[in-house]
Amino acid sequence: MPEKYGADFLFIAHGMFIGVQRKEISDLIASLADGRLQREVAQLQSCGQRILIVEGPVRWTNDGEMMDRPFGQKLTRKQWKGLLWSIRLKDIWVEFSDSMDDTIEQLAWLDEWWSRDKHQSLERRPGPVSMWGTPTNEDYQRHLVMGLPGVGPELASRIVQEYGVPFSWCITKEQLQSIDGIGAKKAKTIYDTLATKEGV
């Protein structure tokens, strides 16, 4: 079945196919010359996500020509970069592996990563666009609110839209809980972070 999609490996995650084509360096160059790569790239387009794993080290001569090339075909560093950019232009991720064992390990990681419901590695507190920020700037307000424990970008936007920035904390824990994504425990943590000892 994977071959139907131009892939060597096919995952299903979140209702879509993730097609992975594996090419050892010399096979990648040979497949470009004999038309297999073009066909596989076209077939991969029917997958929701397309990935090419290029396997093995790329070695170059001092003149900038690829050393390991099938059938004596010449390939320069410039042509190599152009090939990779053309593949990426087809919305295909290009990954690299050192060996077959490395490819197998990456495929296991890939399967695990795609199976997750959320990918939050980049969901960190970004700095405001304005270098200095002002209390009336919404981007700066979100930045400040994301400094509260457990508050990410989406939740910060909802708090700012509902109440603005609580420089003077005058809302109750119950009001915080009325915001989607805030339960009793998170409301208490946020509230206690800004409340004074007198509870004001």
Buried (B, 14 or more C-beta within 10 A) or exposed (E): EBEEBBBBBBBEBEEEBBBBBBBBBBBBBBBBEEEBBEEBBEBBEEBBBBBBBBBBEBEBEEEEBBEBBBEEEEBBBEBBEEBBEEBEEEEBBBBBBEEEEBBEEBBEEBBEBBEEEEEEEEEEBEEBEEEEBEEEBEBBBBBBBBEBEBBEBEBBBBBBEEBBBBEEBEBEBEBBBEBEEBEEEBBBBBBEEEEEEEEE
